């Protein structure tokens, strides 16, 4: 359980440094289905 909390804390702190997502889920789904 301790490891889980450490990982969650690390992930949360990392996410603060990531740029805002401009990922269009629907567009990617259509692209994958078309291929």
mmCIF entry with sequence, helices, sheets and N, C-alpha, C, O atoms, coordinates in Angstrom:
data_MODEL
# 
_entry.id   MODEL 
# 
_entity.id                         1 
_entity.type                       polymer 
_entity.pdbx_number_of_molecules   1 
# 
_entity_poly.entity_id                      1 
_entity_poly.type                           'polypeptide(L)' 
_entity_poly.nstd_linkage                   no 
_entity_poly.nstd_monomer                   no 
_entity_poly.pdbx_seq_one_letter_code       
;(UNK)(UNK)(UNK)(UNK)(UNK)(UNK)(UNK)(UNK)(UNK)(UNK)(UNK)(UNK)(UNK)(UNK)(UNK)(UNK)
(UNK)(UNK)(UNK)(UNK)(UNK)(UNK)(UNK)(UNK)(UNK)(UNK)(UNK)(UNK)(UNK)(UNK)(UNK)(UNK)
(UNK)(UNK)(UNK)
;
_entity_poly.pdbx_seq_one_letter_code_can   XXXXXXXXXXXXXXXXXXXXXXXXXXXXXXXXXXX 
_entity_poly.pdbx_strand_id                 A 
# 
loop_
_entity_poly_seq.entity_id 
_entity_poly_seq.num 
_entity_poly_seq.mon_id 
_entity_poly_seq.hetero 
1 1  UNK n 
1 2  UNK n 
1 3  UNK n 
1 4  UNK n 
1 5  UNK n 
1 6  UNK n 
1 7  UNK n 
1 8  UNK n 
1 9  UNK n 
1 10 UNK n 
1 11 UNK n 
1 12 UNK n 
1 13 UNK n 
1 14 UNK n 
1 15 UNK n 
1 16 UNK n 
1 17 UNK n 
1 18 UNK n 
1 19 UNK n 
1 20 UNK n 
1 21 UNK n 
1 22 UNK n 
1 23 UNK n 
1 24 UNK n 
1 25 UNK n 
1 26 UNK n 
1 27 UNK n 
1 28 UNK n 
1 29 UNK n 
1 30 UNK n 
1 31 UNK n 
1 32 UNK n 
1 33 UNK n 
1 34 UNK n 
1 35 UNK n 
# 
_struct_asym.id          A 
_struct_asym.entity_id   1 
# 
loop_
_struct_conf.conf_type_id 
_struct_conf.id 
_struct_conf.pdbx_PDB_helix_id 
_struct_conf.beg_label_comp_id 
_struct_conf.beg_label_asym_id 
_struct_conf.beg_label_seq_id 
_struct_conf.pdbx_beg_PDB_ins_code 
_struct_conf.end_label_comp_id 
_struct_conf.end_label_asym_id 
_struct_conf.end_label_seq_id 
_struct_conf.pdbx_end_PDB_ins_code 
_struct_conf.beg_auth_comp_id 
_struct_conf.beg_auth_asym_id 
_struct_conf.beg_auth_seq_id 
_struct_conf.end_auth_comp_id 
_struct_conf.end_auth_asym_id 
_struct_conf.end_auth_seq_id 
_struct_conf.pdbx_PDB_helix_class 
_struct_conf.details 
_struct_conf.pdbx_PDB_helix_length 
HELX_P HELX_P1 AA1 UNK A 2  ? UNK A 15 ? UNK A 2  UNK A 15 1 ? 14 
HELX_P HELX_P2 AA2 UNK A 25 ? UNK A 34 ? UNK A 25 UNK A 34 1 ? 10 
# 
_struct_conf_type.id          HELX_P 
_struct_conf_type.criteria    ? 
_struct_conf_type.reference   ? 
# 
loop_
_atom_site.group_PDB 
_atom_site.id 
_atom_site.type_symbol 
_atom_site.label_atom_id 
_atom_site.label_alt_id 
_atom_site.label_comp_id 
_atom_site.label_asym_id 
_atom_site.label_entity_id 
_atom_site.label_seq_id 
_atom_site.pdbx_PDB_ins_code 
_atom_site.Cartn_x 
_atom_site.Cartn_y 
_atom_site.Cartn_z 
_atom_site.occupancy 
_atom_site.B_iso_or_equiv 
_atom_site.pdbx_formal_charge 
_atom_site.auth_seq_id 
_atom_site.auth_comp_id 
_atom_site.auth_asym_id 
_atom_site.auth_atom_id 
_atom_site.pdbx_PDB_model_num 
ATOM 1   N N  . UNK A 1 1  ? 0.821   -1.206 0.000   1.00 0.00 ? 1  UNK A N  1 
ATOM 2   C CA . UNK A 1 1  ? 0.000   0.000  0.000   1.00 0.00 ? 1  UNK A CA 1 
ATOM 3   C C  . UNK A 1 1  ? 0.859   1.262  0.000   1.00 0.00 ? 1  UNK A C  1 
ATOM 4   O O  . UNK A 1 1  ? 0.507   2.253  -0.640  1.00 0.00 ? 1  UNK A O  1 
ATOM 5   N N  . UNK A 1 2  ? 1.970   1.229  0.706   1.00 0.00 ? 2  UNK A N  1 
ATOM 6   C CA . UNK A 1 2  ? 2.834   2.409  0.769   1.00 0.00 ? 2  UNK A CA 1 
ATOM 7   C C  . UNK A 1 2  ? 3.380   2.736  -0.616  1.00 0.00 ? 2  UNK A C  1 
ATOM 8   O O  . UNK A 1 2  ? 3.458   3.901  -1.006  1.00 0.00 ? 2  UNK A O  1 
ATOM 9   N N  . UNK A 1 3  ? 3.758   1.689  -1.354  1.00 0.00 ? 3  UNK A N  1 
ATOM 10  C CA . UNK A 1 3  ? 4.310   1.907  -2.695  1.00 0.00 ? 3  UNK A CA 1 
ATOM 11  C C  . UNK A 1 3  ? 3.277   2.574  -3.588  1.00 0.00 ? 3  UNK A C  1 
ATOM 12  O O  . UNK A 1 3  ? 3.605   3.458  -4.379  1.00 0.00 ? 3  UNK A O  1 
ATOM 13  N N  . UNK A 1 4  ? 2.023   2.144  -3.457  1.00 0.00 ? 4  UNK A N  1 
ATOM 14  C CA . UNK A 1 4  ? 0.945   2.726  -4.260  1.00 0.00 ? 4  UNK A CA 1 
ATOM 15  C C  . UNK A 1 4  ? 0.839   4.231  -4.011  1.00 0.00 ? 4  UNK A C  1 
ATOM 16  O O  . UNK A 1 4  ? 0.722   5.014  -4.953  1.00 0.00 ? 4  UNK A O  1 
ATOM 17  N N  . UNK A 1 5  ? 0.880   4.626  -2.748  1.00 0.00 ? 5  UNK A N  1 
ATOM 18  C CA . UNK A 1 5  ? 0.771   6.049  -2.429  1.00 0.00 ? 5  UNK A CA 1 
ATOM 19  C C  . UNK A 1 5  ? 1.984   6.831  -2.922  1.00 0.00 ? 5  UNK A C  1 
ATOM 20  O O  . UNK A 1 5  ? 1.849   7.972  -3.363  1.00 0.00 ? 5  UNK A O  1 
ATOM 21  N N  . UNK A 1 6  ? 3.166   6.226  -2.851  1.00 0.00 ? 6  UNK A N  1 
ATOM 22  C CA . UNK A 1 6  ? 4.367   6.899  -3.350  1.00 0.00 ? 6  UNK A CA 1 
ATOM 23  C C  . UNK A 1 6  ? 4.273   7.103  -4.855  1.00 0.00 ? 6  UNK A C  1 
ATOM 24  O O  . UNK A 1 6  ? 4.613   8.170  -5.367  1.00 0.00 ? 6  UNK A O  1 
ATOM 25  N N  . UNK A 1 7  ? 3.804   6.068  -5.568  1.00 0.00 ? 7  UNK A N  1 
ATOM 26  C CA . UNK A 1 7  ? 3.671   6.187  -7.021  1.00 0.00 ? 7  UNK A CA 1 
ATOM 27  C C  . UNK A 1 7  ? 2.635   7.241  -7.381  1.00 0.00 ? 7  UNK A C  1 
ATOM 28  O O  . UNK A 1 7  ? 2.865   8.056  -8.275  1.00 0.00 ? 7  UNK A O  1 
ATOM 29  N N  . UNK A 1 8  ? 1.491   7.233  -6.690  1.00 0.00 ? 8  UNK A N  1 
ATOM 30  C CA . UNK A 1 8  ? 0.456   8.224  -6.979  1.00 0.00 ? 8  UNK A CA 1 
ATOM 31  C C  . UNK A 1 8  ? 0.971   9.635  -6.726  1.00 0.00 ? 8  UNK A C  1 
ATOM 32  O O  . UNK A 1 8  ? 0.704   10.542 -7.515  1.00 0.00 ? 8  UNK A O  1 
ATOM 33  N N  . UNK A 1 9  ? 1.695   9.824  -5.651  1.00 0.00 ? 9  UNK A N  1 
ATOM 34  C CA . UNK A 1 9  ? 2.251   11.139 -5.356  1.00 0.00 ? 9  UNK A CA 1 
ATOM 35  C C  . UNK A 1 9  ? 3.231   11.590 -6.422  1.00 0.00 ? 9  UNK A C  1 
ATOM 36  O O  . UNK A 1 9  ? 3.222   12.752 -6.829  1.00 0.00 ? 9  UNK A O  1 
ATOM 37  N N  . UNK A 1 10 ? 4.080   10.668 -6.879  1.00 0.00 ? 10 UNK A N  1 
ATOM 38  C CA . UNK A 1 10 ? 5.058   11.004 -7.916  1.00 0.00 ? 10 UNK A CA 1 
ATOM 39  C C  . UNK A 1 10 ? 4.354   11.348 -9.221  1.00 0.00 ? 10 UNK A C  1 
ATOM 40  O O  . UNK A 1 10 ? 4.726   12.310 -9.893  1.00 0.00 ? 10 UNK A O  1 
ATOM 41  N N  . UNK A 1 11 ? 3.342   10.569 -9.581  1.00 0.00 ? 11 UNK A N  1 
ATOM 42  C CA . UNK A 1 11 ? 2.617   10.834 -10.826 1.00 0.00 ? 11 UNK A CA 1 
ATOM 43  C C  . UNK A 1 11 ? 1.905   12.176 -10.772 1.00 0.00 ? 11 UNK A C  1 
ATOM 44  O O  . UNK A 1 11 ? 1.912   12.928 -11.746 1.00 0.00 ? 11 UNK A O  1 
ATOM 45  N N  . UNK A 1 12 ? 1.285   12.478 -9.624  1.00 0.00 ? 12 UNK A N  1 
ATOM 46  C CA . UNK A 1 12 ? 0.573   13.752 -9.511  1.00 0.00 ? 12 UNK A CA 1 
ATOM 47  C C  . UNK A 1 12 ? 1.530   14.930 -9.639  1.00 0.00 ? 12 UNK A C  1 
ATOM 48  O O  . UNK A 1 12 ? 1.198   15.928 -10.277 1.00 0.00 ? 12 UNK A O  1 
ATOM 49  N N  . UNK A 1 13 ? 2.706   14.826 -9.043  1.00 0.00 ? 13 UNK A N  1 
ATOM 50  C CA . UNK A 1 13 ? 3.662   15.928 -9.119  1.00 0.00 ? 13 UNK A CA 1 
ATOM 51  C C  . UNK A 1 13 ? 4.216   16.056 -10.535 1.00 0.00 ? 13 UNK A C  1 
ATOM 52  O O  . UNK A 1 13 ? 4.511   17.166 -10.979 1.00 0.00 ? 13 UNK A O  1 
ATOM 53  N N  . UNK A 1 14 ? 4.363   14.946 -11.249 1.00 0.00 ? 14 UNK A N  1 
ATOM 54  C CA . UNK A 1 14 ? 4.847   15.000 -12.628 1.00 0.00 ? 14 UNK A CA 1 
ATOM 55  C C  . UNK A 1 14 ? 3.825   15.663 -13.540 1.00 0.00 ? 14 UNK A C  1 
ATOM 56  O O  . UNK A 1 14 ? 4.190   16.440 -14.422 1.00 0.00 ? 14 UNK A O  1 
ATOM 57  N N  . UNK A 1 15 ? 2.551   15.361 -13.333 1.00 0.00 ? 15 UNK A N  1 
ATOM 58  C CA . UNK A 1 15 ? 1.513   15.872 -14.218 1.00 0.00 ? 15 UNK A CA 1 
ATOM 59  C C  . UNK A 1 15 ? 1.438   17.393 -14.191 1.00 0.00 ? 15 UNK A C  1 
ATOM 60  O O  . UNK A 1 15 ? 1.007   18.006 -15.167 1.00 0.00 ? 15 UNK A O  1 
ATOM 61  N N  . UNK A 1 16 ? 1.850   18.009 -13.087 1.00 0.00 ? 16 UNK A N  1 
ATOM 62  C CA . UNK A 1 16 ? 1.810   19.464 -13.000 1.00 0.00 ? 16 UNK A CA 1 
ATOM 63  C C  . UNK A 1 16 ? 2.765   20.099 -14.002 1.00 0.00 ? 16 UNK A C  1 
ATOM 64  O O  . UNK A 1 16 ? 2.576   21.252 -14.390 1.00 0.00 ? 16 UNK A O  1 
ATOM 65  N N  . UNK A 1 17 ? 3.791   19.360 -14.427 1.00 0.00 ? 17 UNK A N  1 
ATOM 66  C CA . UNK A 1 17 ? 4.786   19.914 -15.331 1.00 0.00 ? 17 UNK A CA 1 
ATOM 67  C C  . UNK A 1 17 ? 4.464   19.633 -16.799 1.00 0.00 ? 17 UNK A C  1 
ATOM 68  O O  . UNK A 1 17 ? 5.131   20.158 -17.690 1.00 0.00 ? 17 UNK A O  1 
ATOM 69  N N  . UNK A 1 18 ? 3.448   18.810 -17.056 1.00 0.00 ? 18 UNK A N  1 
ATOM 70  C CA . UNK A 1 18 ? 3.122   18.476 -18.440 1.00 0.00 ? 18 UNK A CA 1 
ATOM 71  C C  . UNK A 1 18 ? 2.317   19.594 -19.087 1.00 0.00 ? 18 UNK A C  1 
ATOM 72  O O  . UNK A 1 18 ? 1.539   20.259 -18.403 1.00 0.00 ? 18 UNK A O  1 
ATOM 73  N N  . UNK A 1 19 ? 2.485   19.817 -20.384 1.00 0.00 ? 19 UNK A N  1 
ATOM 74  C CA . UNK A 1 19 ? 1.667   20.813 -21.087 1.00 0.00 ? 19 UNK A CA 1 
ATOM 75  C C  . UNK A 1 19 ? 0.216   20.351 -21.154 1.00 0.00 ? 19 UNK A C  1 
ATOM 76  O O  . UNK A 1 19 ? -0.072  19.167 -20.976 1.00 0.00 ? 19 UNK A O  1 
ATOM 77  N N  . UNK A 1 20 ? -0.685  21.274 -21.408 1.00 0.00 ? 20 UNK A N  1 
ATOM 78  C CA . UNK A 1 20 ? -2.096  20.922 -21.518 1.00 0.00 ? 20 UNK A CA 1 
ATOM 79  C C  . UNK A 1 20 ? -2.300  19.986 -22.704 1.00 0.00 ? 20 UNK A C  1 
ATOM 80  O O  . UNK A 1 20 ? -1.684  20.161 -23.755 1.00 0.00 ? 20 UNK A O  1 
ATOM 81  N N  . UNK A 1 21 ? -3.157  19.006 -22.532 1.00 0.00 ? 21 UNK A N  1 
ATOM 82  C CA . UNK A 1 21 ? -3.389  18.014 -23.588 1.00 0.00 ? 21 UNK A CA 1 
ATOM 83  C C  . UNK A 1 21 ? -4.263  18.619 -24.682 1.00 0.00 ? 21 UNK A C  1 
ATOM 84  O O  . UNK A 1 21 ? -5.274  19.263 -24.402 1.00 0.00 ? 21 UNK A O  1 
ATOM 85  N N  . UNK A 1 22 ? -3.854  18.398 -25.941 1.00 0.00 ? 22 UNK A N  1 
ATOM 86  C CA . UNK A 1 22 ? -4.689  18.811 -27.072 1.00 0.00 ? 22 UNK A CA 1 
ATOM 87  C C  . UNK A 1 22 ? -5.046  17.564 -27.878 1.00 0.00 ? 22 UNK A C  1 
ATOM 88  O O  . UNK A 1 22 ? -5.041  17.579 -29.109 1.00 0.00 ? 22 UNK A O  1 
ATOM 89  N N  . UNK A 1 23 ? -5.355  16.492 -27.160 1.00 0.00 ? 23 UNK A N  1 
ATOM 90  C CA . UNK A 1 23 ? -5.595  15.180 -27.750 1.00 0.00 ? 23 UNK A CA 1 
ATOM 91  C C  . UNK A 1 23 ? -7.086  15.002 -27.997 1.00 0.00 ? 23 UNK A C  1 
ATOM 92  O O  . UNK A 1 23 ? -7.882  15.034 -27.059 1.00 0.00 ? 23 UNK A O  1 
ATOM 93  N N  . UNK A 1 24 ? -7.468  14.814 -29.262 1.00 0.00 ? 24 UNK A N  1 
ATOM 94  C CA . UNK A 1 24 ? -8.873  14.639 -29.627 1.00 0.00 ? 24 UNK A CA 1 
ATOM 95  C C  . UNK A 1 24 ? -9.174  13.145 -29.693 1.00 0.00 ? 24 UNK A C  1 
ATOM 96  O O  . UNK A 1 24 ? -8.794  12.470 -30.650 1.00 0.00 ? 24 UNK A O  1 
ATOM 97  N N  . UNK A 1 25 ? -9.850  12.641 -28.682 1.00 0.00 ? 25 UNK A N  1 
ATOM 98  C CA . UNK A 1 25 ? -10.094 11.197 -28.586 1.00 0.00 ? 25 UNK A CA 1 
ATOM 99  C C  . UNK A 1 25 ? -10.931 10.710 -29.767 1.00 0.00 ? 25 UNK A C  1 
ATOM 100 O O  . UNK A 1 25 ? -10.623 9.675  -30.358 1.00 0.00 ? 25 UNK A O  1 
ATOM 101 N N  . UNK A 1 26 ? -11.981 11.445 -30.113 1.00 0.00 ? 26 UNK A N  1 
ATOM 102 C CA . UNK A 1 26 ? -12.858 11.005 -31.205 1.00 0.00 ? 26 UNK A CA 1 
ATOM 103 C C  . UNK A 1 26 ? -12.121 10.972 -32.535 1.00 0.00 ? 26 UNK A C  1 
ATOM 104 O O  . UNK A 1 26 ? -12.289 10.031 -33.311 1.00 0.00 ? 26 UNK A O  1 
ATOM 105 N N  . UNK A 1 27 ? -11.306 11.989 -32.809 1.00 0.00 ? 27 UNK A N  1 
ATOM 106 C CA . UNK A 1 27 ? -10.557 12.025 -34.065 1.00 0.00 ? 27 UNK A CA 1 
ATOM 107 C C  . UNK A 1 27 ? -9.577  10.863 -34.134 1.00 0.00 ? 27 UNK A C  1 
ATOM 108 O O  . UNK A 1 27 ? -9.439  10.233 -35.183 1.00 0.00 ? 27 UNK A O  1 
ATOM 109 N N  . UNK A 1 28 ? -8.900  10.573 -33.039 1.00 0.00 ? 28 UNK A N  1 
ATOM 110 C CA . UNK A 1 28 ? -7.953  9.454  -33.026 1.00 0.00 ? 28 UNK A CA 1 
ATOM 111 C C  . UNK A 1 28 ? -8.681  8.124  -33.195 1.00 0.00 ? 28 UNK A C  1 
ATOM 112 O O  . UNK A 1 28 ? -8.180  7.230  -33.877 1.00 0.00 ? 28 UNK A O  1 
ATOM 113 N N  . UNK A 1 29 ? -9.846  7.984  -32.589 1.00 0.00 ? 29 UNK A N  1 
ATOM 114 C CA . UNK A 1 29 ? -10.612 6.743  -32.731 1.00 0.00 ? 29 UNK A CA 1 
ATOM 115 C C  . UNK A 1 29 ? -11.005 6.536  -34.194 1.00 0.00 ? 29 UNK A C  1 
ATOM 116 O O  . UNK A 1 29 ? -10.893 5.425  -34.712 1.00 0.00 ? 29 UNK A O  1 
ATOM 117 N N  . UNK A 1 30 ? -11.465 7.602  -34.865 1.00 0.00 ? 30 UNK A N  1 
ATOM 118 C CA . UNK A 1 30 ? -11.831 7.482  -36.282 1.00 0.00 ? 30 UNK A CA 1 
ATOM 119 C C  . UNK A 1 30 ? -10.612 7.135  -37.118 1.00 0.00 ? 30 UNK A C  1 
ATOM 120 O O  . UNK A 1 30 ? -10.704 6.327  -38.042 1.00 0.00 ? 30 UNK A O  1 
ATOM 121 N N  . UNK A 1 31 ? -9.465  7.739  -36.802 1.00 0.00 ? 31 UNK A N  1 
ATOM 122 C CA . UNK A 1 31 ? -8.246  7.476  -37.561 1.00 0.00 ? 31 UNK A CA 1 
ATOM 123 C C  . UNK A 1 31 ? -7.831  6.015  -37.416 1.00 0.00 ? 31 UNK A C  1 
ATOM 124 O O  . UNK A 1 31 ? -7.430  5.381  -38.392 1.00 0.00 ? 31 UNK A O  1 
ATOM 125 N N  . UNK A 1 32 ? -7.926  5.483  -36.201 1.00 0.00 ? 32 UNK A N  1 
ATOM 126 C CA . UNK A 1 32 ? -7.539  4.086  -35.968 1.00 0.00 ? 32 UNK A CA 1 
ATOM 127 C C  . UNK A 1 32 ? -8.506  3.142  -36.667 1.00 0.00 ? 32 UNK A C  1 
ATOM 128 O O  . UNK A 1 32 ? -8.085  2.139  -37.244 1.00 0.00 ? 32 UNK A O  1 
ATOM 129 N N  . UNK A 1 33 ? -9.797  3.451  -36.620 1.00 0.00 ? 33 UNK A N  1 
ATOM 130 C CA . UNK A 1 33 ? -10.783 2.575  -37.260 1.00 0.00 ? 33 UNK A CA 1 
ATOM 131 C C  . UNK A 1 33 ? -10.626 2.599  -38.774 1.00 0.00 ? 33 UNK A C  1 
ATOM 132 O O  . UNK A 1 33 ? -10.895 1.594  -39.433 1.00 0.00 ? 33 UNK A O  1 
ATOM 133 N N  . UNK A 1 34 ? -10.197 3.723  -39.339 1.00 0.00 ? 34 UNK A N  1 
ATOM 134 C CA . UNK A 1 34 ? -10.054 3.841  -40.790 1.00 0.00 ? 34 UNK A CA 1 
ATOM 135 C C  . UNK A 1 34 ? -8.824  3.100  -41.300 1.00 0.00 ? 34 UNK A C  1 
ATOM 136 O O  . UNK A 1 34 ? -8.776  2.719  -42.470 1.00 0.00 ? 34 UNK A O  1 
ATOM 137 N N  . UNK A 1 35 ? -7.840  2.893  -40.448 1.00 0.00 ? 35 UNK A N  1 
ATOM 138 C CA . UNK A 1 35 ? -6.604  2.248  -40.910 1.00 0.00 ? 35 UNK A CA 1 
ATOM 139 C C  . UNK A 1 35 ? -6.734  0.734  -40.944 1.00 0.00 ? 35 UNK A C  1 
ATOM 140 O O  . UNK A 1 35 ? -5.784  0.041  -41.309 1.00 0.00 ? 35 UNK A O  1 
# 
